[in-house]
Amino acid sequence: MAVLGLVAAACFGVDGRLHDEIARPAAERGWRLAITLTPTAHRWLKTSGEYDRLTELTDLPVRSESRLPGEPRPHPDPATFLFVPASASSTAKLALGIADNQALTVLCEALGNPQVHVSVCPQLSEAQAGHPAWPGHLATLRAAGALVTPVSYDQPWTTVLDALPVAGTHQP
């Protein structure tokens, strides 16, 4: 079973849509989920009860914190990562290589590796998209080989699963 590194940031809808529109459909398509959340997404999902629903979909721990030195790695190395939803802040940090939490650490390590497919699905407001640095962040991610597919508030997130490669077939 191919491992999908599913990463989520705190964006509108993550607490009600991540499980139903991404995690469960991905598991139903045969992906083994290695889920990592930003610290704020973790807090939102714990508060809403969605965290428990996510943990039921995978045999791996749902992470938001780094492991201590000497502790075993809790996730295998995925050949495919899906970052959905990606907040404007986390997308900018990823483009700049700022790995200030576990979610961004795994993505920063994967980005630019020709053996790993990275899909980034930002969800942001028009005001955030209008920031002058935004086009440069997207260009940097694309230049590093990431597939960038924005998700909207009013469309199902599930469609981004269709763009994921079959394990082992990604070509940079």
C-alpha positions in Angstrom: 0.0 0.0 0.0 1.4 3.4 -1.0 1.9 5.9 1.8 0.4 9.4 1.4 2.0 12.1 3.5 -1.1 14.2 4.2 -0.3 17.6 5.7 -2.9 20.1 6.8 -2.7 23.7 8.1 -5.4 25.7 9.9 -7.7 27.1 7.3 -11.4 27.6 7.0 -13.0 24.2 6.9 -10.1 22.0 8.0 -12.1 21.0 11.1 -15.1 19.8 9.0 -13.7 18.9 5.6 -10.3 17.3 6.1 -11.7 13.9 7.2 -14.7 13.7 4.8 -13.2 15.3 1.7 -9.6 14.2 1.8 -8.5 11.7 4.4 -11.4 9.2 4.1 -11.6 9.3 0.3 -7.8 8.9 0.1 -7.9 5.9 2.4 -10.8 4.5 0.3 -8.5 4.8 -2.8 -5.9 2.6 -1.1 -3.5 5.2 0.4 -1.9 4.5 3.8 -2.2 7.8 5.5 0.8 9.4 7.3 -0.9 12.6 8.7 0.9 15.6 10.0 -0.8 18.7 11.2 0.5 22.2 11.9 0.2 23.0 15.6 -2.9 25.3 15.1 -4.6 22.7 12.8 -4.0 20.1 15.5 -5.6 22.3 18.1 -8.6 23.0 15.9 -9.1 19.3 15.0 -8.7 18.2 18.7 -11.3 20.8 19.8 -13.8 19.8 17.0 -13.4 16.1 17.6 -12.2 15.6 14.0 -8.8 14.5 15.3 -10.2 11.3 16.6 -12.0 10.6 13.3 -8.6 11.0 11.5 -6.8 8.6 13.8 -9.4 5.9 13.0 -8.4 6.1 9.3 -4.7 5.2 9.8 -2.5 2.7 11.6 0.1 5.5 12.0 0.1 8.2 14.6 -1.3 11.6 13.6 1.6 14.0 14.2 2.0 17.7 15.0 5.2 17.6 17.1 8.7 16.5 16.3 10.1 13.3 17.8 12.8 13.4 20.4 16.4 12.3 19.5 16.6 8.6 19.7 12.9 8.0 19.3 11.9 5.9 16.3 10.5 7.6 13.2 6.7 7.3 13.5 6.0 7.5 9.7 7.7 5.8 6.8 9.0 8.2 4.1 6.1 8.9 1.7 6.8 9.1 -2.1 3.8 11.4 -2.3 2.8 14.4 -0.1 -0.5 16.3 -0.3 -0.6 19.6 1.6 -4.3 20.5 1.9 -5.4 22.9 3.0 -2.3 25.0 2.9 -2.7 28.4 4.6 -1.1 31.5 3.1 1.3 31.6 5.9 2.4 27.9 5.7 2.7 28.1 1.9 4.9 31.2 2.2 7.1 29.5 4.8 7.4 26.4 2.7 8.5 28.4 -0.3 11.1 30.2 1.9 12.3 26.9 3.5 11.1 27.9 7.0 10.6 24.6 8.8 9.3 26.0 12.1 6.9 23.1 12.9 6.8 19.4 12.1 4.4 19.8 9.2 6.7 22.2 7.4 9.7 20.1 8.3 8.5 17.1 6.5 7.5 19.2 3.5 10.7 21.1 3.4 12.6 17.8 3.4 10.5 16.5 0.5 10.4 19.6 -1.7 12.9 19.4 -4.4 13.5 15.7 -4.1 12.9 14.3 -7.6 11.8 11.0 -6.0 9.0 12.6 -4.1 5.8 14.2 -5.5 4.6 17.2 -3.5 1.1 18.7 -4.1 0.4 22.0 -2.4 -3.2 23.2 -2.3 -3.4 26.7 -0.9 -6.7 28.1 0.4 -6.6 31.8 1.0 -8.6 35.0 0.8 -8.5 37.4 -2.1 -6.6 39.9 0.1 -4.0 37.3 0.9 -3.6 36.3 -2.8 -3.1 40.0 -3.5 0.0 40.3 -1.4 2.9 41.2 -3.7 5.1 38.3 -2.5 2.4 35.6 -3.2 3.1 35.1 -7.0 6.8 34.6 -6.1 6.0 32.0 -3.5 4.0 30.0 -5.9 6.7 30.3 -8.6 9.3 29.1 -6.1 7.2 26.0 -5.2 6.6 25.2 -8.9 10.2 25.6 -9.7 11.0 23.1 -7.0 8.7 20.6 -8.7 5.6 21.0 -6.6 2.2 20.8 -8.1 0.3 23.8 -6.9 -3.5 23.5 -7.0 -5.5 26.1 -5.0 -8.6 24.9 -3.3 -11.6 27.1 -2.7 -14.1 27.5 0.0 -17.0 26.5 -2.1 -15.7 23.5 -4.1 -15.0 20.0 -2.8 -11.4 19.4 -1.9 -11.7 15.7 -3.1 -10.8 16.7 -6.6 -7.1 17.3 -5.7 -6.8 13.5 -5.1 -7.2 13.0 -8.8 -4.0 14.8 -9.5 -1.9 12.5 -7.3 0.5 10.2 -9.1 0.4 6.4 -8.8 3.1 5.5 -6.4 6.5 5.3 -8.1 5.5 7.0 -11.3 6.2 10.6 -10.6 8.7 12.1 -13.0 10.2 15.6 -12.3 
